[in-house]
């Protein structure tokens, strides 16, 4: 498959989706947002693929939303300015795609280097696992305005105190600290990142997708079980609640 802003490749039953706006540090504009989702969906439905890696080209994984052109900042189609209903329509679409990524049938691994900020950090959080370069940079500078956040995974993955510290202070952490606090699974030397991610993907790819034989289950069922646990614990409802708060913030902070 060919995409405008994504490099898509498959090797040894592993699909690699590489965000490819290196001159913009892979800031997420509308085209990249659409391409990432389309490529992930394509890989998820490809019978030759067992594992999906999400990465970024150039010097960064992703610096977050593109302020000039992105579904998060563009006034919703059919509206002349930001308002509660239009903002809720936009945020409903975005959070729906977040959940689509989190609920892909196949295992996903984020390969993080350089800056991984705001919505870029959301993307790695939505993957099942994340490996990072030790010098990668994580954070959410967009909280400068005191706005609400649309991603409940900060609290879910880090706990309330650490989430408050990072979001309220706007401090960044490197890959080593991200591993220590649970923001990523593992931090490795930058020159070993691709190798270590590939090893992990190969290990996962060895597990059958659908069936292990009598009394067994495949990878898809295993992931479905874990994600259903999260749903029972209320993660889906948190996404709904956060997008409502974010819609209110859009309507009141962005109205001209």
C-alpha positions as CSV (number, residue, x, y, z in Angstrom):
1,X,0.0,0.0,0.0
2,X,1.1,3.6,-0.7
3,X,0.3,6.6,1.4
4,X,1.0,10.3,1.3
5,X,2.5,10.6,4.8
6,X,3.2,7.0,5.9
7,X,5.7,4.4,4.9
8,X,4.1,0.9,5.0
9,X,6.2,-2.2,4.8
10,X,5.8,-5.9,5.7
11,X,8.6,-8.3,6.5
12,X,8.5,-11.7,8.3
13,X,4.8,-11.3,9.2
14,X,5.5,-7.9,10.8
15,X,4.0,-4.7,9.5
16,X,5.9,-1.4,10.1
17,X,3.9,1.8,9.8
18,X,6.3,4.8,9.8
19,X,5.0,8.3,10.1
20,X,6.8,10.3,7.4
21,X,6.7,14.0,7.9
22,X,10.3,14.4,9.0
23,X,10.5,18.1,8.2
24,X,7.6,18.7,10.6
25,X,8.9,16.2,13.2
26,X,5.9,14.1,12.3
27,X,3.4,16.6,13.6
28,X,0.0,15.1,13.0
29,X,-2.0,16.9,10.3
30,X,-5.2,15.7,8.8
31,X,-3.3,13.7,6.1
32,X,-1.1,11.9,8.6
33,X,-4.0,11.2,10.9
34,X,-5.9,9.6,8.1
35,X,-2.9,7.7,6.8
36,X,-1.9,6.3,10.1
37,X,-5.4,5.0,10.8
38,X,-5.8,3.6,7.3
39,X,-2.4,1.8,7.4
40,X,-3.1,0.4,10.9
41,X,-6.5,-0.9,9.8
42,X,-5.0,-2.4,6.6
43,X,-2.3,-4.2,8.6
44,X,-4.9,-5.4,11.1
45,X,-6.9,-7.0,8.3
46,X,-3.9,-8.4,6.4
47,X,-3.8,-12.2,7.0
48,X,0.0,-12.2,6.4
49,X,0.6,-9.8,9.4
50,X,0.8,-10.9,13.0
51,X,2.4,-7.8,14.7
52,X,2.3,-4.1,13.9
53,X,5.1,-1.6,14.7
54,X,4.3,2.1,14.8
55,X,7.4,4.4,14.3
56,X,8.4,7.8,13.1
57,X,11.0,8.9,10.5
58,X,13.6,11.6,10.9
59,X,14.5,13.0,14.3
60,X,11.2,12.4,16.2
61,X,8.4,9.9,16.8
62,X,5.9,12.7,16.7
63,X,5.8,16.2,18.1
64,X,2.0,16.2,18.5
65,X,-0.9,17.8,16.6
66,X,-0.1,20.1,13.8
67,X,-1.4,23.5,14.9
68,X,-2.1,24.7,11.3
69,X,-3.9,21.6,10.0
70,X,-5.3,18.8,12.1
71,X,-8.6,17.4,13.1
72,X,-8.0,18.7,16.7
73,X,-7.5,22.4,15.7
74,X,-9.6,22.7,12.5
75,X,-13.0,24.2,12.9
76,X,-15.4,21.3,12.3
77,X,-16.9,21.0,8.8
78,X,-20.3,22.6,8.7
79,X,-19.6,25.1,11.4
80,X,-18.3,28.7,11.2
81,X,-16.7,28.8,14.6
82,X,-16.1,26.6,17.6
83,X,-19.1,25.7,19.7
84,X,-20.0,22.9,22.0
85,X,-21.9,20.7,19.5
86,X,-19.2,21.1,16.8
87,X,-16.4,20.5,19.3
88,X,-18.1,17.4,20.6
89,X,-18.5,16.1,17.1
90,X,-14.8,16.6,16.5
91,X,-13.7,15.1,19.8
92,X,-16.1,12.1,19.4
93,X,-14.4,11.3,16.1
94,X,-10.9,11.6,17.6
95,X,-11.6,9.5,20.6
96,X,-13.3,6.9,18.5
97,X,-10.1,6.6,16.5
98,X,-8.1,6.4,19.6
99,X,-10.2,3.4,20.7
100,X,-9.9,1.9,17.3
101,X,-6.1,1.9,17.6
102,X,-6.2,0.5,21.1
103,X,-8.6,-2.2,20.0
104,X,-6.8,-3.4,16.9
105,X,-7.0,-7.2,16.8
106,X,-3.3,-7.7,16.5
107,X,-0.4,-6.7,18.8
108,X,1.0,-3.2,18.4
109,X,4.4,-1.9,19.4
110,X,5.4,1.8,19.4
111,X,9.1,2.4,18.5
112,X,9.8,5.8,20.0
113,X,12.8,8.1,19.4
114,X,13.3,11.8,19.7
115,X,10.3,13.9,20.7
116,X,7.1,12.1,21.6
117,X,4.8,14.9,22.8
118,X,1.1,15.5,23.4
119,X,-0.9,13.6,20.7
120,X,2.3,11.9,19.7
121,X,2.6,10.5,23.2
122,X,-1.1,9.5,23.0
123,X,-0.2,7.3,20.0
124,X,2.4,5.4,21.8
125,X,0.1,5.0,24.8
126,X,-2.6,3.5,22.6
127,X,-0.2,0.8,21.4
128,X,-0.1,-2.5,23.4
129,X,3.6,-2.0,24.2
130,X,6.2,0.7,23.7
131,X,10.0,0.6,23.5
132,X,11.9,3.9,23.6
133,X,15.3,5.3,23.1
134,X,16.9,6.3,26.4
135,X,17.2,9.9,25.1
136,X,13.6,10.1,23.8
137,X,11.6,13.0,25.2
138,X,8.0,12.6,26.5
139,X,5.6,15.2,27.8
140,X,2.5,17.3,27.2
141,X,3.4,21.0,26.7
142,X,-0.1,21.8,25.3
143,X,-1.4,22.0,28.9
144,X,0.2,25.5,29.1
145,X,-3.3,27.0,28.8
146,X,-4.7,24.9,31.6
147,X,-7.1,23.2,29.2
148,X,-8.6,19.8,29.8
149,X,-7.0,16.7,28.4
150,X,-8.7,14.2,26.1
151,X,-6.6,11.2,27.0
152,X,-7.4,9.4,30.2
153,X,-4.5,7.0,29.7
154,X,-2.2,9.4,31.5
155,X,-3.9,8.6,34.8
156,X,-4.6,5.0,33.9
157,X,-1.0,4.2,33.1
158,X,0.9,6.4,35.5
159,X,-1.4,6.9,38.5
160,X,-2.9,10.1,39.6
161,X,0.1,11.7,41.3
162,X,2.6,11.2,38.5
163,X,0.0,12.2,35.9
164,X,-0.6,15.4,37.8
165,X,3.1,16.1,38.2
166,X,3.7,15.8,34.4
167,X,0.6,17.6,33.2
168,X,0.5,20.4,35.7
169,X,4.2,21.2,35.5
170,X,4.6,20.6,31.7
171,X,7.8,18.9,32.5
172,X,9.4,16.4,30.0
173,X,10.9,13.1,30.9
174,X,13.5,11.1,29.0
175,X,13.2,7.4,27.9
176,X,14.8,6.1,31.1
177,X,12.4,8.0,33.3
178,X,9.5,7.0,31.1
179,X,10.4,3.3,31.7
180,X,10.7,3.9,35.4
181,X,7.2,5.4,35.8
182,X,5.5,3.0,33.4
183,X,5.0,5.3,30.4
184,X,6.9,2.8,28.2
185,X,7.8,-0.8,28.7
186,X,11.5,-0.5,28.1
187,X,14.2,2.1,27.3
188,X,17.2,1.1,25.3
189,X,20.3,2.8,23.8
190,X,19.3,4.7,20.7
191,X,21.4,2.6,18.4
192,X,19.7,-0.6,19.7
193,X,16.1,0.6,19.5
194,X,15.2,-0.8,16.2
195,X,16.9,-4.1,16.9
196,X,15.2,-4.5,20.3
197,X,11.7,-3.7,18.9
198,X,12.2,-6.2,16.1
199,X,13.2,-8.9,18.6
200,X,10.0,-8.2,20.6
201,X,7.9,-8.3,17.4
202,X,9.5,-11.6,16.3
203,X,8.8,-13.2,19.7
204,X,5.1,-12.1,19.5
205,X,4.8,-13.2,15.9
206,X,5.7,-16.7,16.9
207,X,2.4,-17.0,18.8
208,X,-0.5,-18.1,16.5
209,X,-3.1,-15.5,15.8
210,X,-6.2,-17.6,16.1
211,X,-5.7,-21.0,17.8
212,X,-3.1,-22.9,19.8
213,X,-5.0,-26.2,19.5
214,X,-7.4,-27.9,22.0
215,X,-7.8,-25.9,25.1
216,X,-5.7,-23.0,23.8
217,X,-6.3,-19.5,22.5
218,X,-4.5,-17.4,20.0
219,X,-3.1,-13.9,20.2
220,X,-6.3,-12.2,19.2
221,X,-8.3,-13.8,22.0
222,X,-5.5,-13.0,24.5
223,X,-5.6,-9.3,23.6
224,X,-9.4,-9.2,23.5
225,X,-9.5,-10.6,27.0
226,X,-7.1,-8.0,28.4
227,X,-8.8,-5.1,26.6
228,X,-12.2,-6.4,27.9
229,X,-10.8,-6.2,31.4
230,X,-10.0,-2.6,30.8
231,X,-13.5,-1.9,29.5
232,X,-15.0,-3.6,32.5
233,X,-12.9,-1.4,34.7
234,X,-14.3,1.7,33.0
235,X,-11.7,2.9,30.5
236,X,-14.2,3.4,27.7
237,X,-16.4,5.6,29.9
238,X,-13.4,7.6,30.8
239,X,-12.8,8.4,27.1
240,X,-16.4,9.5,26.8
241,X,-16.1,11.8,29.9
242,X,-12.8,13.3,28.8
243,X,-14.0,14.2,25.3
244,X,-17.0,16.0,26.9
245,X,-14.7,18.1,29.0
246,X,-12.4,18.7,26.0
247,X,-15.3,19.7,23.9
248,X,-16.4,22.3,26.5
249,X,-12.8,23.6,26.5
250,X,-12.7,23.9,22.8
251,X,-16.0,25.7,22.7
252,X,-15.0,28.3,25.3
253,X,-11.3,28.8,24.6
254,X,-11.3,28.7,20.8
255,X,-14.5,30.6,19.9
256,X,-13.6,33.7,18.1
